Amino acid sequence: MKPSKLKSHFTRCHADKNTEDVSYFRALREKQDRDGLAASYKISLLIAKTGKPHTIGEELLIPAIAEVVETVLHQRARDVTNKIPLNNDIVQRRINAMAEDVENTLCCFLRQNEFPLQVDESTLPGNEAVLLGYVRFIREERFVEELLFSKEFETNTRGESIFQVVQEFFSVKGIPLQNIID
């Protein structure tokens, strides 16, 4: 847009912002970008919770958001939907980042507190053995049970192999084995 037309548009349509400094508009853009990022994370969490394909974000949700913005808010939908990245790869990255954060938070808590560990060996349909580790603890006066890990066995399912898998996981995550209680 030509500078003269831009200034004319600005004074006609945004007269209340005419006295604002450039830093105000930069801060506004940064806030909108942060809000779009937060919305992207929240929608990715909803997609993960429903178990739907990650492509639903760009195939269904973005068009639905666009319809709501245009119909209810009477704004250009493109301005809003461009700030909410929801393509397949981005949704996958967001879900992985949230899952990693949950695991890191749990491991950090377990490094500092005692907890009982329950280990369960299971067999998948392909005759593959899987070891599941659950922890129980009290957090904020509530009883909590969490899945700590799910590991496939490389060899057999004897007690020694199970202990090696548990010991390796705890070593990698920096959780002392002494924190396990009866």
Backbone bond lengths (Angstrom), bond angles and torsions (degrees), N, CA, C in turn:
res aa  C-N    CA-C-N  psi(-1)  N-CA   C-N-CA  omega(-1)  CA-C   N-CA-C  phi
1 M - - - 1.439 - - 1.528 108.01 -
2 K 1.322 115.49 141.05 1.460 119.90 178.37 1.521 109.84 -66.50
3 P 1.335 116.51 144.99 1.468 119.65 -178.61 1.530 113.29 -55.54
4 S 1.338 117.23 -38.58 1.469 118.91 -178.84 1.528 111.17 -66.72
5 K 1.332 117.00 -40.07 1.464 120.41 178.45 1.530 110.89 -69.43
6 L 1.315 116.11 -36.12 1.456 120.14 178.37 1.527 110.35 -63.63
7 K 1.339 116.19 -44.10 1.464 119.87 179.42 1.524 110.60 -65.48
8 S 1.321 116.73 -40.65 1.463 120.63 178.18 1.529 110.84 -62.28
9 H 1.320 116.37 -44.99 1.467 120.83 178.03 1.525 110.46 -60.92
10 F 1.307 115.52 -43.38 1.462 120.58 -177.15 1.527 110.95 -63.15
11 T 1.319 117.64 -45.59 1.471 120.14 -178.56 1.525 111.80 -71.32
12 R 1.343 117.85 -31.41 1.463 121.21 178.72 1.527 112.30 -75.25
13 C 1.314 116.60 -48.94 1.469 121.28 -170.79 1.526 114.31 -94.50
14 H 1.304 116.76 -23.19 1.466 119.95 -175.32 1.528 110.59 -130.94
15 A 1.306 116.31 47.88 1.466 121.12 -176.60 1.526 111.94 -61.19
16 D 1.318 117.04 -31.48 1.463 119.99 -179.72 1.526 112.85 -68.08
17 K 1.317 117.25 -19.36 1.470 121.68 -179.30 1.532 111.80 -101.52
18 N 1.315 117.16 6.00 1.461 122.42 -173.62 1.526 112.65 -62.11
19 T 1.309 117.67 -30.40 1.468 120.30 -177.15 1.524 112.80 -92.27
20 E 1.317 117.33 -2.78 1.468 120.79 -176.99 1.525 111.17 -72.21
21 D 1.328 114.71 148.20 1.459 123.01 178.71 1.537 109.89 -80.79
22 V 1.313 117.32 162.93 1.464 122.39 179.08 1.526 110.48 -60.88
23 S 1.318 117.48 -34.71 1.467 120.79 -179.63 1.533 111.18 -61.77
24 Y 1.336 117.30 -31.49 1.467 120.83 176.80 1.527 110.42 -61.35
25 F 1.321 116.57 -44.26 1.463 120.82 -177.82 1.526 111.61 -71.56
26 R 1.327 116.78 -34.23 1.468 119.39 175.42 1.531 110.33 -65.14
27 A 1.320 116.01 -43.96 1.467 120.37 178.60 1.527 110.77 -63.87
28 L 1.329 116.94 -38.34 1.465 121.07 178.13 1.526 110.74 -63.46
29 R 1.333 116.59 -43.89 1.466 120.07 178.91 1.528 111.01 -64.45
30 E 1.327 117.58 -41.68 1.468 120.83 177.92 1.526 111.24 -62.71
31 K 1.329 116.51 -39.55 1.468 120.22 178.49 1.529 110.35 -64.94
32 Q 1.316 117.32 -42.80 1.464 120.25 178.87 1.523 110.82 -64.83
33 D 1.324 117.16 -37.56 1.464 120.21 177.26 1.530 110.56 -65.28
34 R 1.337 116.98 -42.95 1.472 120.58 177.33 1.523 111.17 -63.03
35 D 1.328 116.05 -41.24 1.466 119.99 178.92 1.525 110.86 -64.36
36 G 1.329 117.17 -39.62 1.466 120.82 177.07 1.518 111.44 -64.59
37 L 1.328 116.90 -39.43 1.461 121.39 177.58 1.528 110.59 -65.11
38 A 1.331 116.42 -43.64 1.470 120.20 178.40 1.525 110.53 -62.32
39 A 1.326 117.07 -42.14 1.466 120.58 178.20 1.520 110.62 -63.34
40 S 1.327 116.98 -39.14 1.461 121.02 178.82 1.525 110.95 -62.01
41 Y 1.333 117.32 -42.92 1.468 120.92 177.90 1.526 111.13 -65.01
42 K 1.333 116.94 -43.85 1.466 120.20 -178.51 1.529 111.58 -64.84
43 I 1.322 116.92 -41.28 1.465 120.10 178.97 1.522 110.11 -69.04
44 S 1.331 117.75 -38.08 1.467 120.88 176.83 1.525 110.83 -61.49
45 L 1.331 117.02 -38.61 1.462 120.72 176.66 1.527 110.62 -63.41
46 L 1.324 117.10 -42.02 1.469 120.36 177.60 1.526 111.22 -62.87
47 I 1.327 116.38 -40.54 1.468 120.39 178.09 1.522 109.66 -62.67
48 A 1.329 116.88 -43.52 1.470 120.37 179.73 1.523 111.07 -64.08
49 K 1.325 117.45 -41.52 1.465 120.87 -178.77 1.526 112.00 -64.88
50 T 1.323 117.37 -34.39 1.465 119.77 -178.88 1.514 112.20 -82.26
51 G 1.332 116.97 -17.69 1.459 120.06 179.98 1.518 113.19 75.35
52 K 1.307 117.55 15.97 1.468 121.65 179.62 1.530 109.61 -77.69
53 P 1.335 117.09 160.02 1.472 119.57 175.79 1.533 110.42 -60.10
54 H 1.305 116.05 146.10 1.464 120.45 -176.61 1.519 112.71 -66.33
55 T 1.311 117.28 -19.33 1.463 120.38 179.56 1.520 112.13 -72.10
56 I 1.323 117.95 -10.49 1.466 120.71 -179.61 1.528 110.97 -61.84
57 G 1.331 116.91 -25.86 1.463 120.82 179.42 1.509 112.31 -59.69
58 E 1.333 116.08 -50.85 1.460 118.84 -177.86 1.521 112.90 -86.54
59 E 1.337 117.48 -22.91 1.462 119.76 -178.38 1.522 113.08 -84.81
60 L 1.331 117.91 -34.38 1.462 120.52 -175.38 1.527 113.07 -120.93
61 L 1.322 117.30 -47.62 1.460 119.59 -171.38 1.526 113.45 -70.09
62 I 1.314 118.12 -44.39 1.468 120.11 179.13 1.530 110.71 -61.48
63 P 1.356 119.44 -47.66 1.468 117.92 175.79 1.536 112.81 -61.03
64 A 1.333 117.63 -36.49 1.467 120.24 178.71 1.529 110.75 -66.22
65 I 1.327 116.62 -42.63 1.465 120.67 177.64 1.524 109.79 -61.98
66 A 1.325 116.52 -41.63 1.465 120.99 179.33 1.527 111.00 -60.38
67 E 1.325 117.14 -43.04 1.465 120.69 178.67 1.523 111.25 -62.55
68 V 1.313 117.06 -43.37 1.468 120.71 -179.78 1.521 110.54 -64.46
69 V 1.327 117.03 -45.15 1.462 120.75 -178.22 1.525 110.62 -62.42
70 E 1.325 116.99 -44.42 1.467 119.72 -178.96 1.522 112.07 -71.07
71 T 1.329 117.30 -41.44 1.459 120.85 -174.96 1.524 112.79 -77.95
72 V 1.311 117.17 -46.09 1.463 120.52 -173.98 1.525 112.24 -89.60
73 L 1.319 116.62 -45.98 1.466 120.21 -174.99 1.522 113.69 -91.99
74 H 1.326 116.95 -12.43 1.470 122.84 179.59 1.526 111.58 55.35
75 Q 1.329 115.29 44.34 1.460 121.78 176.14 1.520 108.61 -120.11
76 R 1.318 114.79 164.75 1.463 118.60 175.72 1.520 108.27 -71.07
77 A 1.310 115.43 119.66 1.463 120.75 -176.37 1.515 111.75 -65.02
78 R 1.298 116.82 -33.17 1.461 120.93 -177.41 1.528 111.28 -59.41
79 D 1.336 116.59 -37.58 1.464 120.29 179.82 1.526 111.40 -62.70
80 V 1.318 116.68 -36.47 1.462 121.07 -178.12 1.520 110.93 -81.98
81 T 1.325 117.41 -48.90 1.466 120.46 -174.70 1.523 112.54 -67.93
82 N 1.310 118.35 -26.45 1.471 119.89 177.29 1.523 112.02 -67.98
83 K 1.317 117.04 -20.43 1.464 120.81 -179.07 1.527 112.37 -89.23
84 I 1.343 117.74 -3.88 1.469 121.65 -178.76 1.527 108.72 -116.77
85 P 1.332 118.19 92.01 1.467 119.86 179.79 1.529 111.05 -72.79
86 L 1.339 116.82 121.32 1.463 120.76 -177.60 1.520 112.98 -137.32
87 N 1.332 118.08 26.99 1.463 116.09 178.12 1.526 109.86 -73.66
88 N 1.307 116.18 168.84 1.462 123.41 -172.52 1.530 112.64 -52.46
89 D 1.326 117.32 -49.66 1.467 121.31 -176.89 1.529 112.03 -65.37
90 I 1.318 116.30 -40.31 1.464 119.77 -179.03 1.523 110.60 -67.53
91 V 1.335 117.24 -42.57 1.468 120.45 178.03 1.525 109.62 -60.28
92 Q 1.336 117.02 -43.19 1.467 120.79 179.15 1.526 111.09 -61.55
93 R 1.338 117.07 -43.66 1.472 120.61 178.50 1.524 111.55 -63.17
94 R 1.321 116.66 -41.48 1.467 120.51 179.83 1.534 110.58 -62.92
95 I 1.330 116.72 -45.26 1.465 120.91 -179.90 1.524 110.06 -62.62
96 N 1.332 117.10 -44.45 1.469 120.43 178.72 1.528 111.51 -62.45
97 A 1.324 117.04 -40.98 1.468 120.53 179.69 1.526 110.87 -64.15
98 M 1.335 116.45 -41.77 1.469 119.38 179.06 1.527 110.99 -66.79
99 A 1.333 117.14 -40.04 1.469 120.59 179.22 1.526 110.55 -64.82
100 E 1.317 116.56 -41.57 1.467 120.44 178.80 1.524 110.77 -64.19
101 D 1.316 116.52 -38.60 1.458 120.22 178.70 1.525 110.98 -65.70
102 V 1.326 117.31 -40.05 1.466 120.98 178.00 1.525 109.94 -62.73
103 E 1.340 116.65 -44.92 1.467 120.52 179.42 1.528 110.81 -63.20
104 N 1.332 117.12 -44.31 1.465 120.16 179.61 1.528 111.61 -62.75
105 T 1.326 116.97 -40.32 1.462 121.04 178.66 1.521 110.69 -63.66
106 L 1.331 116.52 -44.08 1.463 120.73 179.32 1.526 110.79 -63.74
107 C 1.325 117.28 -46.44 1.472 120.57 -179.60 1.528 111.15 -63.34
108 C 1.317 117.47 -38.46 1.468 121.04 177.43 1.527 110.32 -62.11
109 F 1.319 117.19 -41.56 1.464 121.26 177.62 1.523 110.53 -64.22
110 L 1.344 116.99 -42.56 1.464 121.18 -177.20 1.526 112.24 -70.11
111 R 1.320 118.28 -25.72 1.464 121.22 177.01 1.528 111.14 -65.33
112 Q 1.320 116.53 -25.90 1.461 120.80 -172.94 1.524 113.89 -108.93
113 N 1.330 118.12 -4.24 1.464 120.60 -175.44 1.521 111.03 -134.44
114 E 1.326 115.02 156.21 1.463 120.44 175.16 1.525 109.15 -85.63
115 F 1.342 115.58 151.61 1.462 120.23 -176.51 1.524 109.44 -160.58
116 P 1.333 117.77 151.30 1.465 120.22 170.39 1.530 109.60 -85.17
117 L 1.316 115.51 148.58 1.466 121.98 179.67 1.519 108.61 -118.98
118 Q 1.319 115.89 130.91 1.462 121.23 174.05 1.517 107.38 -114.21
119 V 1.320 116.44 128.71 1.461 121.88 -179.41 1.519 108.11 -115.62
120 D 1.325 116.08 133.04 1.456 121.37 -178.24 1.520 108.68 -130.90
121 E 1.319 115.99 126.63 1.466 121.10 177.74 1.521 107.57 -98.68
122 S 1.324 115.63 132.95 1.457 120.42 -177.99 1.522 109.00 -135.33
123 T 1.322 115.88 158.05 1.457 120.89 179.38 1.524 109.17 -116.58
124 L 1.314 115.92 130.70 1.460 121.85 178.24 1.525 109.82 -85.26
125 P 1.337 118.07 165.69 1.468 120.50 -178.55 1.528 114.46 -56.18
126 G 1.309 118.73 -30.58 1.459 121.77 179.37 1.514 112.82 -81.84
127 N 1.331 117.84 18.06 1.454 124.74 -179.06 1.535 111.80 63.12
128 E 1.328 115.75 31.14 1.458 121.33 176.83 1.526 108.19 -98.43
129 A 1.321 116.11 136.07 1.463 121.02 179.88 1.527 109.62 -92.35
130 V 1.336 115.82 136.78 1.457 122.47 -179.51 1.525 108.50 -128.45
131 L 1.320 115.59 138.05 1.459 121.28 177.36 1.526 108.38 -108.12
132 L 1.342 116.19 125.17 1.458 121.98 178.61 1.520 108.42 -110.25
133 G 1.318 116.74 133.36 1.459 121.33 178.26 1.518 110.45 -117.55
134 Y 1.325 116.64 123.87 1.464 123.06 179.41 1.518 109.49 -114.84
135 V 1.319 116.79 143.53 1.457 121.50 175.09 1.525 108.87 -122.51
136 R 1.324 114.87 149.30 1.466 121.35 177.12 1.517 107.76 -126.81
137 F 1.307 115.26 140.84 1.461 120.08 178.70 1.518 109.34 -162.66
138 I 1.313 115.10 170.97 1.462 120.85 177.26 1.521 107.57 -108.24
139 R 1.317 114.85 126.05 1.463 120.83 178.44 1.527 107.54 -132.23
140 E 1.320 115.45 126.61 1.462 121.95 179.72 1.529 110.94 52.41
141 E 1.326 115.51 46.15 1.460 124.09 177.38 1.533 113.23 61.92
142 R 1.321 116.78 25.22 1.466 121.52 176.76 1.519 109.14 -127.59
143 F 1.318 115.49 141.00 1.459 121.83 176.43 1.528 108.18 -77.76
144 V 1.341 116.86 127.65 1.464 121.72 -175.93 1.520 109.42 -125.88
145 E 1.319 116.48 136.81 1.462 121.81 172.48 1.524 107.30 -124.72
146 E 1.327 116.29 127.72 1.463 121.50 -176.83 1.520 110.40 -130.08
147 L 1.324 115.65 145.46 1.460 121.25 170.18 1.519 106.49 -76.97
148 L 1.314 117.05 119.29 1.460 121.16 -177.82 1.518 111.40 -88.35
149 F 1.338 116.75 -43.82 1.462 119.17 -179.88 1.515 110.61 -156.08
150 S 1.312 113.61 161.26 1.461 123.07 172.80 1.523 105.64 -139.04
151 K 1.317 116.52 112.91 1.466 121.28 -175.20 1.523 110.23 -126.22
152 E 1.322 115.95 138.01 1.467 120.51 174.40 1.518 109.10 -83.07
153 F 1.331 115.43 144.79 1.457 120.61 176.47 1.518 109.35 -82.54
154 E 1.316 115.56 136.15 1.461 120.43 176.69 1.527 110.64 -86.24
155 T 1.330 116.59 -31.11 1.472 119.88 -175.23 1.525 110.58 -119.51
156 N 1.331 117.44 -106.83 1.462 121.70 -176.39 1.526 110.15 -111.24
157 T 1.339 115.93 -177.46 1.466 119.95 -177.73 1.526 112.10 -114.61
158 R 1.318 116.93 31.78 1.465 120.34 177.24 1.529 109.46 -73.44
159 G 1.331 115.08 163.69 1.463 121.41 -177.92 1.515 113.21 -55.98
160 E 1.330 116.36 -38.39 1.464 120.72 179.96 1.529 110.72 -64.12
161 S 1.329 116.98 -42.19 1.468 121.30 179.25 1.523 110.90 -65.63
162 I 1.329 116.28 -40.33 1.465 120.61 178.49 1.526 109.76 -61.98
163 F 1.343 117.14 -45.81 1.455 120.72 179.87 1.527 111.02 -62.05
164 Q 1.334 117.92 -39.61 1.469 121.04 179.36 1.527 111.23 -62.83
165 V 1.332 117.17 -40.79 1.466 120.46 178.93 1.528 110.18 -64.04
166 V 1.333 116.53 -45.84 1.467 120.95 179.66 1.524 110.27 -63.33
167 Q 1.336 116.58 -47.16 1.464 121.14 -178.66 1.532 111.06 -61.52
168 E 1.323 117.52 -41.52 1.467 120.92 179.36 1.525 110.94 -63.95
169 F 1.332 117.44 -44.26 1.465 120.58 179.20 1.525 110.61 -60.74
170 F 1.329 116.56 -47.92 1.462 120.57 -178.70 1.524 110.99 -63.86
171 S 1.315 117.30 -36.61 1.460 121.24 178.81 1.526 111.00 -65.95
172 V 1.326 116.55 -46.08 1.471 121.12 -179.42 1.530 110.74 -62.93
173 K 1.325 116.88 -39.97 1.471 121.30 -177.15 1.528 112.91 -85.86
174 G 1.336 117.66 -6.48 1.462 120.82 177.73 1.518 113.91 73.52
175 I 1.320 116.80 27.02 1.467 121.17 178.64 1.526 107.74 -96.38
176 P 1.329 118.63 122.00 1.469 119.99 179.87 1.531 111.26 -68.09
177 L 1.326 115.91 135.04 1.466 120.28 177.61 1.526 111.26 -63.44
178 Q 1.337 117.30 -22.68 1.460 121.20 -179.93 1.529 112.09 -66.83
179 N 1.331 117.49 -16.67 1.465 120.48 179.96 1.524 112.47 -76.56
180 I 1.342 117.19 -12.44 1.464 120.63 178.26 1.520 108.23 -77.10
181 I 1.333 115.84 128.99 1.465 120.85 178.60 1.523 109.20 -119.60
182 D 1.345 115.71 169.56 1.469 120.92 179.35 1.500 111.67 -73.61
